[in-house]
Amino acid sequence: MTARRIRGAAVTAAIAVSVAACSAPGGTAGDGEAAESVVIGVASEPDTLSPLLGYGKDGNSKIFDGLLARDAGLRLKPALAAALPKVTDGGRTYTFTLREGVKFSDGEPLTAADVVYTYRTVLDGRTNNTAKSELDAVRSVRADGDDTVVFTLKYPYAPFAARTVLPVVPEHIAAKQDPNTGSLNTEPVGTGPYVLTQWRKGEKLTFKANPHYWGPEPEVKTFTMAVIADDDVRATRLRSGDLDGAVLPPNLAATFEGNDGKRTYEAKSYDFRAVTLPTGHPVTGDRAIRQALDAAVDRQAMVDKILDGAGRPAYGPLPMDDPYFADGIQRAHDLAKARRILDRAGWKPGADGIRVHDGRRAAFTLLYPSGDKVRQDHALAYASDAKKAGIDVTVESATWEVIEPRMGKDAVLAGFGSVGDPDFGLYTLLHSSLAGDGFNNMARYRDPAVDKALDTGRRTQAPDEREAAYGTLQRALVDNPGYTFLTHIDHLYVLADRWDGLTTQLEPHEHGFASGPWWNIEDWQPKR
Amino acid sequence: MARLAGRRALFAGPVLLAVTFGVFAIAAASPFDPVKAYAGTAALGADQQTLDRLRANLGVDEPFWIRWWDWLTAALGGDLGHSSVLRQPVTQVIGERLVWSALLCAVAFAVAVLLGTVLGVLAARRPGSLPDRAVTSLAYLLEAAPVFWIALLAVWLFALQWDLLPAGGLTDTASEHVTFGQVTSHLMLPAGVLAVSQLPWFTLYVRQGVGDALAEDPVRGARARGLAEHTVLLGHALRSGLLPVLTLIGSRVPELITGALLVETVFSWPGIAAATVEAATAVDFPLLAALTTLATAAVLLGNLLADLLYGLFDPRVKLSDM
């Protein structure tokens, strides 16, 4: 198909969609015209589309680009920067040179001043950015001419380059408004492959290809993200042809198996479910109890029964697919071992089968956020496994408002996981200096060996040293489990089979909007 | 008439003030944390410093009466403030959504009044007849059914089973433009459900009113004079039978608003309902206050309208007495 014919088809498709979408929703499989327009159902929408307030900070924004981006294997690649940064001064100075000829979607050229403005505004305390602390390492950022940006860090921070996927906003627009309330929140202007044409909050976002995009022209000319919170409604609308694709929970995705013209994509993820074991509670603070729980849980059963097989057992915060995963820490479900540990530590079975030590029952409360079915199932399975070892876990559901003040004393069924670098997820989860700091280190976990490994992993640039540090950390976590890691959850997507070369990335906790098979929709090729 | 309207307007001021003050007080007492609502899912990964900084930036720790006073003085100056949860000026939120809510309510109300009158007259013609019993039982059944239940049933039947009408949204998901045809087809189900939920009140009132009127002397006299049945029914009985319906129109406005809230949620109709719910759970004071003021004003206007209509159509009522 020549470019002209593609354009012709796009116009025809646009007309056909606006006139006759009622009678022919979605089009048919293999239809070249319909393949240029994609409608995807997601569960939630962003609060804001302004990167200054946190939108797209982990990359994969369709409207904006960062200095760097990630490929399918999550390796960093240049985006707005012409190449990966030059790191000097012992890891304290990062120098980026910008790609030539990049324009914002309003036609204005990108300069180093835009990059500097973006980072300075995010770092400004008056900007309501929830992820500002992720850039804590930055001391200053300055432009060196029109095409060079220099970051100076407070301390050597190895994963800094991975933070520069943060989207860059146009200074000539953003500087004229209040970053907290300005129109950039709902009418973004960026350098990305698509521009937002319409955002009806709570209903859908519509995008079309950006005519000024610096990369190759996308084959998918328009796409729509329909916001449908209810899983069943999303599945129904996918089945009726109203949607081309959707993110679905495992049980609903399974109903599309063997459906002609639909393909299921399973994205592996960092998204773990774990039980926090607060050090402030006399029972969960006991190392023997933690170790026993770790041995008593049947992770594989949770994967099979709760996740319908769409997940993997979690032996630590890092999934087995991560390059930093410490091979050898995998451990089987071992109830006998759990009992041995408890016996040895002096937790003796009481009259009701629940173990007792110094007159204290081995009992604690496990909270989970109400309405989250997957977490509820995990919590109930955990309580049932613990009971077999003689530990009484009371499962309770509550809203986050109720859970938050109780996090220091009661266990919580938590879910989390960041991509990009082990430092991003692990430091805030485990470092003792962040114990009980907001939602960081919810279990108030303190372990000197873990702290040391986290600091090493953060500051050294040498890859082997980092790998050794994160290996030490994962083994220390097995010895002194502050959390019982249960599962890593696969994210499932069902899409009409009309495009070639769809891939998924290893995904973070959040999913569906920025990640999913559409993480690189600009590269999709319609099937011929 | 002007005096009635004037007096009501004077009365409306204090009512609106009290209502907005109450909204601020109740919202401040709610367990929802505006900072968490603002940060959304990001709050679950945020450190304490970030949350404290947001709290200070958003100024949510000020006592509610100070925030109310600030809001009120700004609102009187024409600035309705900025919605923290939708990240848009409140005027823009209302401007974008009110028109769709108004369309939904207006269509539903018109259908309910017209259809209710027709069914009511049909039932009143021969009390105890088959049409009467059918209409009355249907009305009682609908009166008992919750709006959201009817809405879900309608989605299941018309969108899923028969695939006749779209299940939600303002237009088809893939459609980029808001066209008349699209909106019409998407409006049918939500407006129909809302109309059906209001229908029993009008039907029963009209049936009662017309039934009573048919037994009154003027109608009996008209019949005796040999006037055609439809002249008697429509010209005499319906005119006096409709009087109670006029009062009803005003008093149904609050229910119409709450009904629209539920219907909009079920059908993902981009009206102000979703915004209202979000504003309430996110303790978004400026948006919540503006929307409550709007709803209160609608109710007050509805009542005024009913009284004015009553005064105009019923010669026994003097507006100056009201």
Interface residues (C-beta under 8 A of the other chain):
Chain A: A14 V17 S18 A21 C22 P25 G26 S37 V39 S44 D47 T48 S50 L53 G54 G125 R126 N128 T130 A131 K132 S133 N180 T181 N185 T186 T197 Q198 R200 K201 G202 E203 K204 T206 T222 T224 A226 I228 V233 T236 R237 S240 D242 L243 T399 W400 E401 F416 T428 L434 D437 G438 F439 N440 E510
Chain B: P31 F32 D33 K36 Y38 A39 G40 T41 A42 A43 L44 G45 A46 D47 Q48 Q49 T50 L51 R53 L54 N57 L58 H82 V85 L86 R87 Q88 P89 L160 D163 P166 A167 G168 G169 L170 D172 T173 A174 S175 E176 H177 T179 G181 Q182 S185 S268 P270 A274 A275
